[in-house]
């Protein structure tokens, strides 16, 4: 797609307030493929004003009509699925097949789910002598990351629009072309002017201006825990609502009764997916001491198969960060059994699929989010030890449990301090709530729980 040189505000592409631009780089070959405007606080203010002006009419729009507009948006995304996949591939580096099935396919499903919810959700319910109203919060500032550029947009914008809110989106500076394509889809779907607005720009400038703006009623942010804390502090000072989907260090617990080979192979695949750039990835594999050596061998062999199958990480800074973690892990005593920090290719921001064995729970690589294709394998002595290790980080976003008996796995999963647990390789469910415990965030995305984040409650007594 051709990049726009303006902002999508009030239903039209408008010139940016300032002259600065952001270069968009293809991480597979390190070539600049486009430039987009670097938005300023003035651009953000213009967008928020447009959203505020559009809010009363959109909030008053019958839910069935909002549902129809969301269904139309889903249909546009379906029609432009190949273009979406190609755009994600060139600006994120994702292999095209993965872009088609996940980066384009999942957001289509999510958009459709909110078209259905907008049409069926009980925005008014009778409770005793009261009528309880679920009303839109107002103007939403959505700040999204680069790792799943369209999914993260749709997971925020679709429920916000279904609720009757209006939105200003500030996408990640590494993947703004996907956001511009989404704005085109919104326009094509006939969503009224000002209901959705797009400002491209840098986080410390445009993102901060959006989070701080007094006319933004809710900030929905996905990204690092450090930035989420700053947004939470800004919002708290203004008594402003937040929805924060932050970091993770998820444990993949393989109990002794499990099919070890299957659990290890699926676990490695999970970590290597999207080049390891997934907040919910099972980056800590916990295996009983008696099965540990076999599991390490299986993991190393499985990781080696991904050498030519995964794409690069998003940029040079991220590659240096991931490789630095690998080096730190080895320096702290971990054993490198696959991959390593060396560059596997002459061009592009590629990182070798890496497995670190003999990792202990106190190591940096076992506590901090690496966000790359790096798996840490840790031994445990018994089930209580496994639970202590699994729950022993500041995060609690996701996880997995494997056991020969499903009930055994479920019993362990109930004790994990995390927002989502896959049992024996359970499939992703776009209707299930997604979000974390502890420092992995506040609030939930997807399904009904994702819709209610954008609603506030009023009761009328008769």
Helices and strands as residue ranges (DSSP letters): E 6-9, E 12-15, E 21-26, E 31-37, H 41-60, H 63-79, H 81-92, H 96-98, I 99-104, H 105-120, E 124-127, E 130-136, E 139-143, H 149-163, E 166-170, G 173-175, H 176-188, E 196-198, I 203-207, H 208-212, E 218-222, H 225-237, E 241-245, E 251-254, H 260-272, G 273-276, E 284-288, G 289-291, H 292-304, H 316-331, E 335-338, E 354-357, H 364-367, E 374-380, H 383-390, E 399-402, H 406-413, E 422-423, G 438-440, E 441-442, H 447-452, E 455-461
